[in-house]
Amino acid sequence: MTKDLPTYDELPIDPKYPEKTAWGLWGDGDNLGTLNLLTKERVANASKCIIKGDVFPLNWNLEMPSPVLFGRSGGHHHIKPRRKDHKIFDDVYDNYNTQSSSQWDGLRHVCHFKSGLFYNGVKAEEILLDTPETSSRLGIHHAARRGIAGRGVLLDYGRWALKHRPDFDPFERIEITVEELEQVAKEQNVTFEHGDILLVRVGWMAAYLSYSEAELKELIKDPESPVCAGVKACEETFKWVWDHHFAAVGSDNFPFEAFPPNDWNTSCHAMFLGGWGMPIGEMFFLERLAEDCDKDKVYTFFFTSAPLNKEKGVASPPNALCIK
């Protein structure tokens, strides 16, 4: 099992590291961050969640959302015949952005803003390609070659809000508090364990899918600067997330946190990715999983994910499955 972990109030482990970061906790050369919490014992224990054999893929349609957010490219798909008789085909993706649809934000995506450095003190020059300092530090391939597997836990805030916060609109910048997440967990009878992979269903994707193309254009007037509800970025949230020692977090919205951040210096992205090395899952397709959890009232499951094994990659589709 992993060694005893410091509480949020005890971070950092050495005053030479930035405030409240987990730098050095798993060694200065670590590239996995909180994925280190997915020990063999925890993975084996998570497999006990498989009872029915039902499988729930979390990748959304690769063509969604449309248009792609933040000015990213959705890529172009080409089918190429390998023979003149059209008996063999290949396909090619041009200009494909790994963050155009369901994604893991890897540890190269956002730095710890206050220090200007990435997790464990990695410099931007190490991430940029073709510089004298280019390295493979924090690349998505580290997670891919390890594999992500463990116990997943769903907090279905979207369904909870239908009953307890009927004015909630996932397309507005509304901050979801720790107090509310605790109420959802209590209503679902969920108990967290160290190393859990936390999935928060905000209800953003269900709302997105319910609107017509014309309605979406009105709701998302500027796809390069979208707005949505999400988890509140604040000290209370950071303490709650860290002290539960989640291995990763994810959501059905595009940023996990309420967006845009009030201040990137104190954003979840800066703290989770840059401060702790905690991957953030975004635009995970949680609808079928959430429906099943609501039906059988079981909100825990075996979670597995195989990111792209791309050397020095920044992000990846999750290729994630939840098995109950």
N, C-alpha and C positions, 0 to 999 in steps of 0.2 A: 504493500500500500504506500501511498505518498506520505512524506513526512508531515508533521503538524504544520499547518499553514498559519501565517499571521492573520490577524483580523485587519479590517480596513484601517482602524485607528492605529495599528502597529506598523503600517506601511509608511515609508519604504523600509527594507531590511537593513539598509545602511544609509546614513545621511548624505553620502556622496551621490545618491540617486535622486531624481526629481520627486517632489512631494506626492505621496499616495500612489506611486508606481510600484509595479512588481518586478522591476528590473533586478536581475541578479538572483532572483528566487530559485530559478532552475539552472543557474549558471549564466555567466556573461555571454557565452556563445550560443545560448538556447535560441531555437527558431520556431518553437511550437507554442510557447505561452501556456494558456490554460488548458490546451489539449493534453498537456502532461497529466491532467487529472483523470484521464480516461485509462485507468490502470487495467491490467488483465482481470483483476478481481471484480472491478466494477463492470467491465464488459460482460464477463461471465454471468454476473448477477442480473444485468439488464436483459439477458436472453430469457430469463424467467418470465418476462412480460409477454412473451409470445405464447398465446393460448389458442386463439382461433385460427391463426394462419392468414388473416386478412392483411393485405399489403396496400399501402397508400403512398404513391409517388408524390414528391413535393415539387418537382420541376413544373413550372407553368409552361404554357405554349411558348415556344421559342420566338414566335412572332409577336408576343405580347410583352409590354403594352405597346400600343401603336397610336401615335408616334412614340418612338423611344424617348425616354426622359433625359434631361440634362444635356441635350444635344449630342448624345452618343449615337454611334452607328449601329443599326440593327443587322447590318450585313446583307449580302445578296447570295441567294442559293442558286447554284447552277447544277443541272444534271448533265453529265457528259458521257456519251456512248463510247465504249472502248472498242467496239467492233462495228463495221458498216452494216451488219445485219441486225444490230440493236439487241443482241443477246446478252450483253454485259454492259453495266453502267457503273460509273463513279459519280460522286457528287462533291462539289467544292463550295466552301463558304468564303466569300470575299469581304474584307473590311469588317469582320465580325468583332464586336466588343463583348467581352465576357461578362460585362455588367449591364447588358441591354435588357435582360429578363431576370429570372430567378438566379440568385448569385450568393456566393460567399464573398464578403469583403475580406481579403487576406491582409496580412500584417504589413504589407507594403502600401496599402491604400491610403491611409491617413496617419500622420505623425502625431506624437505628443506635442501639441501646439506650443505649450509654454516653453518647452526646451528647444523646439524645432527639430527634434530627433525622433526617429522611429523606435519601436520597441527595442529595449536593451541597448539603446544608444546608437543604433545604426544611422548613418548619415545619408542624406538624399543622394550624394555622389556615388554611394554604393549601390543604389537602386537604379539610377540612370544607366542606360546601356552605353557601351563604348566610351567610358571615361577611365582615366588611370586607376580610379578606386572602385570600379565596377566589381561587384561580388554577387554571390548567390544567396546572401543573407536574407532571411525572412520570405523567400520565394514560396509561392503556393505549392511548389513541388514537395516541400518538407511535409506539409499536411497530407498531400496525396500519397507519398511513399510510406507514411505511417498508417494512413487510413483513419477515418472518424467513425467510431461506433460506441454506443453507450445507451443509457436510459434517457429517452426524451420525455418531456412533460409539457402538456399544452395548457395554457391559460387562455380560455376563450372569452376575452374581454368583450368582443363584439356582441356575443349572445347575452352576456351579463348586462351590457349597457342597454340592450333593448328593454330590459325589465327595470333597471335601476337608474338609467340615465337616458331617457327617451329622446332628449334633445341632442344627443351625441351625433356628430357628423364626421366620419373619418376623412372627409375632404377638407375640413377646416383644421387650422393649427390649434389643436386641443392637446393639452398635456395630461397624460395618464400618470397618476401618482402611485407611489408605493402602497399607500393605504388602500387604493382601489385594487391593485394587484393582489394584495393580501385578502381582500374581501372576495375576489374571484376564486382564489385558492381555497378559501374556507368553504365557499358555496359548492365547489367541486369536490371537496374532501381530499384535497391534494396535500401531500407532505413531501417536501423536497429532500433530496439526498445530495451529498457532495459529488461533483462530477456530472450532474444532470445537464442535459442540453435543453435550455428553456426556449419554448416557442410561444410567442404572444400573438394571438389572432386579434388584430385590431378591428377587422371588418372592412378594411380598405379594398381588398380584392373583390369581395362579394359586391360591394357598392359599385366598383368599377365595372364589373360584368353586368350589372343591372341597368346601366345607362346605355343609351344609343350613342352612335358616333357624334351626332350633333350635340347631344347633351354633354358629352365628355369635352368637346371643344369649348363649351361655355364654362364648365367646371375647372378645367385645366387650361386657362387662357394662355399661359406661357409654359410650355413643356420643358423649357430649359431652366425654369425656376419654379418647380412645383411646390405645392404646400400640402401638408397632411397632418393628421393626428398621429401621436406616437407616445412612447414612454418619455416622461419628463427627465431632462438632463439636469441633475442637481446632486448635491452631496448626499442627500437621503437615498436617492436611487443608487448612487455609486456604492454607498455602504451596504445597502440591501443586496445588490447583485454580487459584490465581492464576498460578503460574509456568508452567502449561500454557496459560494465556491462552484458556480456553474462553469462547465467546460466551454460552452459557447451559448450564444443567444441568437434568436431569429424571429422574424415576423412576416406577416403577409403584406405589409406596406413596403415602401421602397427605401426607408432609412432607419427602421426600428424606432428611432427617437422622433419626437415631434419636430417637424421640419418647416422652415429652415431653423437651424440652431440660433438661439439668442446670441451666443458667443462661441465661436469655434474652439476657443481656449478651454471652455468648460463643457464641451459637447460629449455625448456618449462615444462618438467615433474617436475623439482624441484620447479619452480615458481608456476605453475598452481595447482598441487596436494598438494605440501608441503607448499607453500606460501599462497595460496588463498582458498584451498579446492574446486578446480574446477575439476570435472570429465573430463577425456579425453576418447573419443570414438575412437576406432581403428578398421580398416578393416570392416567398415560399408559398406554394399552392396548398393551403390548409383546409380547403372547403370540405372535401370528402372525409378527411380525417376528423374534422370538427363535428361533422354530422354523425359520424360513428361514435365519437366520444359522448356526444349529447344523448345518443340512443342508449348506449350501455353504461354510461356514467363512469367509464374507465378512461382516465386522462394521461396514463403513462403507457409507454410502448418502447419497443426496441428501435433505435434510430441508427441508421447507417448512411454514410456519405462517402463518395469517391470523387474528390475534386480532380480537375485536369492535372495530369502529371507533367506540367510545363515548367521547365527550369526557369527560375527568376520571374515567374508569373505573379501578377498583382492580385488577381481575382479568378473566380471560376464558377461556372454553373455548379450547383450543389450535387446533382445526381444522387439525391437523397431519397431514402425509403423509410417509412415508418411501418413496423410490423406489430400486429396485436394478436 
